[in-house]
Amino acid sequence: MTTMTPSGQINQILHHKGGQVWSVSPEAKVFDAISLMAEKNIGALLVTAANGKLIGILSERDYTRKVVLKGRSSKDTAVKEILSDHVVSVSPDHSVEDCMRLMTQNRIRHLPVLKGDTLMGVVSIGDLVNWIISEQQSAIHQLETYITGYPTPNA
């Protein structure tokens, strides 16, 4: 019997979406970081040291709460002044369900994926939701095929 519990591991999502990671240095100006986020249509950037080590994350939420609402200038403020340095991350072996739970508990929308100290990618809440929808559609298709004995015409 098929369950509706989200299945799959994060490495499957990364394999499907690719491991593209957009990052910024802590010394970069917030304006430049926000411009990159707008250009790439993403909601967060990883903040990495020169050696590639993850040191934080900068989200749209950080920008609105720590720059806009405080009356600061994004052109004069460095990313390191407003980044979230408590980063919740996962490994490629984490389950989709575990990641959904972590995101909900921590009220976050992005999870860096690390294998040891190596950055493998980032998954967003949107990535997880899309994965779950795809898995559910696949389960429905399998059940329809099982019940009817043949695939549905639009599957």
Backbone hydrogen bonds in HBPLUS format (Angstrom, degrees):
<---DONOR---> <-ACCEPTOR-->    atom                        ^
c    i                          cat <-CA-CA->   ^        H-A-AA   ^      H-
h    n   atom  resd res      DA  || num        DHA   H-A  angle D-A-AA Bond
n    s   type  num  typ     dist DA aas  dist angle  dist       angle   num
A0096-VAL N   A0008-GLY O   2.99 MM  88  5.77 151.8  2.07 146.0 145.0     1
A0012-GLN N   A0009-GLN O   2.95 MM   3  5.53 139.7  2.12 112.9 123.4     2
A0010-ILE N   A0094-HIS O   2.92 MM  84  5.79 156.7  1.97 165.5 170.2     3
A0013-ILE N   A0010-ILE O   3.04 MM   3  5.11 116.0  2.47  97.5 112.9     4
A0014-LEU N   A0010-ILE O   2.91 MM   4  6.24 166.3  1.93 160.9 164.4     5
A0011-ASN N   A0092-PRO O   2.86 MM  81  4.51 137.0  2.05 148.7 134.9     6
A0015-HIS N   A0011-ASN O   2.93 MM   4  5.98 151.7  2.01 137.5 145.5     7
A0016-HIS N   A0012-GLN O   3.02 MM   4  6.21 150.4  2.11 140.4 148.1     8
A0017-LYS N   A0013-ILE O   2.81 MM   4  6.05 166.9  1.83 160.2 163.2     9
A0018-GLY N   A0014-LEU O   2.62 MM   4  5.10 140.6  1.77 138.4 147.8    10
A0046-LEU N   A0022-TRP O   3.24 MM  24  6.52 165.5  2.26 152.8 149.4    11
A0024-VAL N   A0046-LEU O   2.88 MM  22  6.35 143.6  2.01 156.4 168.2    12
A0048-THR N   A0024-VAL O   3.03 MM  24  6.24 151.0  2.12 149.8 158.9    13
A0028-ALA N   A0025-SER O   3.17 MM   3  5.43 154.5  2.24 107.3 114.7    14
A0080-LYS N   A0026-PRO O   2.86 MM  54  4.50 147.2  1.96 147.6 136.7    15
A0079-VAL N   A0028-ALA O   2.79 MM  51  5.72 158.9  1.83 172.1 173.4    16
A0032-ASP N   A0029-LYS O   3.08 MM   3  5.47 119.2  2.46 105.9 119.1    17
A0033-ALA N   A0029-LYS O   3.16 MM   4  6.55 155.7  2.22 150.0 157.3    18
A0030-VAL N   A0077-THR O   2.86 MM  47  5.83 163.0  1.89 169.5 168.2    19
A0034-ILE N   A0030-VAL O   2.85 MM   4  6.08 165.2  1.87 161.8 164.8    20
A0031-PHE N   A0074-SER O   2.83 MM  43  4.72 146.1  1.94 132.7 123.7    21
A0035-SER N   A0031-PHE O   2.91 MM   4  6.08 152.2  1.98 145.1 153.5    22
A0036-LEU N   A0032-ASP O   3.00 MM   4  6.24 153.6  2.07 143.6 149.9    23
A0037-MET N   A0033-ALA O   2.98 MM   4  6.28 156.1  2.04 147.7 154.5    24
A0038-ALA N   A0034-ILE O   2.95 MM   4  6.21 155.7  2.01 147.7 153.8    25
A0039-GLU N   A0035-SER O   2.90 MM   4  6.14 160.7  1.94 149.4 154.9    26
A0040-LYS N   A0036-LEU O   2.93 MM   4  6.08 158.1  1.98 152.3 157.2    27
A0041-ASN N   A0037-MET O   2.87 MM   4  5.70 110.6  2.36 133.7 150.0    28
A0042-ILE N   A0037-MET O   2.99 MM   5  5.08 162.4  2.02 142.7 148.3    29
A0041-ASN N   A0038-ALA O   3.25 MM   3  4.92 148.2  2.36  93.5 102.8    30
A0060-GLU N   A0043-GLY O   3.12 MM  17  5.77 143.8  2.25 161.5 157.0    31
A0045-LEU N   A0058-LEU O   2.79 MM  13  5.22 155.1  1.85 148.6 156.8    32
A0058-LEU N   A0045-LEU O   2.82 MM  13  5.22 167.1  1.83 159.9 164.3    33
A0047-VAL N   A0056-GLY O   2.84 MM   9  4.90 171.0  1.84 133.6 130.4    34
A0055-ILE N   A0047-VAL O   2.86 MM   8  5.75 173.6  1.87 161.7 162.4    35
A0056-GLY N   A0047-VAL O   3.26 MM   9  4.90 134.9  2.48 143.1 138.1    36
A0049-ALA N   A0053-LYS O   2.90 MM   4  5.33 161.1  1.94 150.8 153.7    37
A0052-GLY N   A0049-ALA O   2.86 MM   3  5.26 160.7  1.90 119.3 122.6    38
A0057-ILE N   A0084-SER O   3.03 MM  27  5.37 148.7  2.13 138.7 148.3    39
A0084-SER N   A0057-ILE O   2.91 MM  27  5.37 173.8  1.91 163.3 161.6    40
A0062-ASP N   A0059-SER O   3.04 MM   3  5.13 117.5  2.44  96.8 111.3    41
A0063-TYR N   A0059-SER O   3.15 MM   4  6.54 159.0  2.19 150.4 155.4    42
A0064-THR N   A0060-GLU O   2.94 MM   4  6.27 167.9  1.96 157.5 159.2    43
A0065-ARG N   A0061-ARG O   2.98 MM   4  6.04 164.7  2.01 152.5 157.0    44
A0066-LYS N   A0062-ASP O   2.81 MM   4  5.58 153.6  1.88 147.4 154.6    45
A0067-VAL N   A0063-TYR O   2.96 MM   4  5.27 140.4  2.12 137.5 142.2    46
A0068-VAL N   A0063-TYR O   3.18 MM   5  6.57 156.5  2.24 152.2 158.7    47
A0069-LEU N   A0064-THR O   3.02 MM   5  6.11 160.4  2.05 152.7 158.0    48
A0072-ARG N   A0067-VAL O   2.96 MM   5  4.85 153.7  2.03 148.0 146.7    49
A0071-GLY N   A0068-VAL O   3.12 MM   3  5.30 162.2  2.15 108.4 113.4    50
A0076-ASP N   A0073-SER O   3.17 MM   3  5.31 147.0  2.28 101.0 110.4    51
A0077-THR N   A0073-SER O   3.06 MM   4  6.08 122.2  2.41 145.1 159.6    52
A0081-GLU N   A0078-ALA O   2.97 MM   3  5.53 153.5  2.04 115.2 123.1    53
A0082-ILE N   A0079-VAL O   3.00 MM   3  5.63 155.1  2.06 119.2 126.0    54
A0083-LEU N   A0079-VAL O   2.99 MM   4  5.87 134.2  2.20 161.3 174.6    55
A0090-VAL N   A0112-PRO O   2.99 MM  22  6.44 160.6  2.03 161.7 167.9    56
A0114-LEU N   A0090-VAL O   2.78 MM  24  6.11 159.2  1.82 167.7 169.4    57
A0094-HIS N   A0091-SER O   3.14 MM   3  5.55 169.5  2.15 115.7 119.0    58
A0099-CYS N   A0095-SER O   3.07 MM   4  6.37 157.8  2.12 148.3 154.1    59
A0100-MET N   A0096-VAL O   2.94 MM   4  6.20 157.4  1.99 153.9 160.0    60
A0101-ARG N   A0097-GLU O   3.03 MM   4  6.25 159.0  2.07 149.1 154.8    61
A0102-LEU N   A0098-ASP O   2.90 MM   4  6.19 160.6  1.94 150.2 155.4    62
A0103-MET N   A0099-CYS O   2.91 MM   4  6.08 163.6  1.94 151.8 156.0    63
A0104-THR N   A0100-MET O   2.99 MM   4  6.16 158.7  2.03 147.4 153.3    64
A0105-GLN N   A0101-ARG O   2.86 MM   4  6.05 172.0  1.86 158.2 160.6    65
A0106-ASN N   A0102-LEU O   2.96 MM   4  5.96 157.1  2.01 147.2 153.3    66
A0107-ARG N   A0103-MET O   2.85 MM   4  5.53 112.1  2.32 134.1 148.0    67
A0108-ILE N   A0103-MET O   3.08 MM   5  4.96 155.3  2.14 134.3 141.7    68
A0107-ARG N   A0104-THR O   3.34 MM   3  5.06 150.7  2.43  94.5 102.9    69
A0125-ILE N   A0109-ARG O   2.92 MM  16  5.20 136.5  2.12 145.3 145.9    70
A0111-LEU N   A0123-VAL O   2.81 MM  12  5.32 160.3  1.84 158.8 165.6    71
A0123-VAL N   A0111-LEU O   2.96 MM  12  5.32 162.9  1.99 143.8 147.8    72
A0113-VAL N   A0121-GLY O   2.75 MM   8  5.17 164.1  1.77 149.9 145.0    73
A0120-MET N   A0113-VAL O   2.71 MM   7  5.38 166.9  1.73 161.7 164.2    74
A0115-LYS N   A0118-THR O   2.83 MM   3  5.19 163.1  1.86 152.5 156.4    75
A0118-THR N   A0115-LYS O   3.11 MM   3  5.19 154.7  2.18 124.0 122.0    76
A0127-ASP N   A0124-SER O   3.05 MM   3  5.11 119.6  2.43  96.1 110.6    77
A0128-LEU N   A0124-SER O   3.15 MM   4  6.56 157.4  2.21 151.2 156.4    78
A0129-VAL N   A0125-ILE O   2.92 MM   4  6.18 161.7  1.95 152.0 157.1    79
A0130-ASN N   A0126-GLY O   2.92 MM   4  6.03 166.2  1.94 150.1 154.1    80
A0131-TRP N   A0127-ASP O   2.99 MM   4  6.16 152.7  2.06 142.7 150.4    81
A0132-ILE N   A0128-LEU O   2.96 MM   4  6.21 162.4  1.99 151.6 155.7    82
A0133-ILE N   A0129-VAL O   2.94 MM   4  6.18 164.1  1.97 155.7 159.8    83
A0134-SER N   A0130-ASN O   2.98 MM   4  6.15 161.5  2.01 147.1 152.2    84
A0135-GLU N   A0131-TRP O   2.87 MM   4  6.14 157.9  1.92 151.6 158.1    85
A0136-GLN N   A0132-ILE O   2.88 MM   4  6.11 156.4  1.94 151.0 157.4    86
A0137-GLN N   A0133-ILE O   2.91 MM   4  6.15 158.8  1.95 151.4 157.1    87
A0138-SER N   A0134-SER O   2.97 MM   4  6.19 153.7  2.04 145.6 152.8    88
A0139-ALA N   A0135-GLU O   2.94 MM   4  6.20 155.5  2.00 145.9 152.6    89
A0140-ILE N   A0136-GLN O   2.90 MM   4  6.13 159.2  1.94 151.4 156.8    90
A0141-HIS N   A0137-GLN O   2.95 MM   4  6.12 159.9  1.99 145.6 151.3    91
A0142-GLN N   A0138-SER O   2.94 MM   4  6.19 159.2  1.99 149.6 155.0    92
A0143-LEU N   A0139-ALA O   2.95 MM   4  6.20 157.4  2.01 148.2 154.3    93
A0144-GLU N   A0140-ILE O   2.86 MM   4  6.10 160.4  1.90 153.5 159.1    94
A0145-THR N   A0141-HIS O   2.92 MM   4  6.12 159.2  1.96 149.8 155.6    95
A0146-TYR N   A0142-GLN O   2.90 MM   4  6.07 154.2  1.96 144.1 151.7    96
A0147-ILE N   A0143-LEU O   2.85 MM   4  6.05 162.2  1.88 152.3 156.6    97
A0148-THR N   A0144-GLU O   2.91 MM   4  5.95 171.3  1.92 152.4 155.3    98
A0149-GLY N   A0145-THR O   2.73 MM   4  5.18 138.2  1.90 132.6 144.0    99
A0155-ALA N   A0152-THR O   3.33 MM   3  5.53 167.4  2.35 115.7 116.9   100
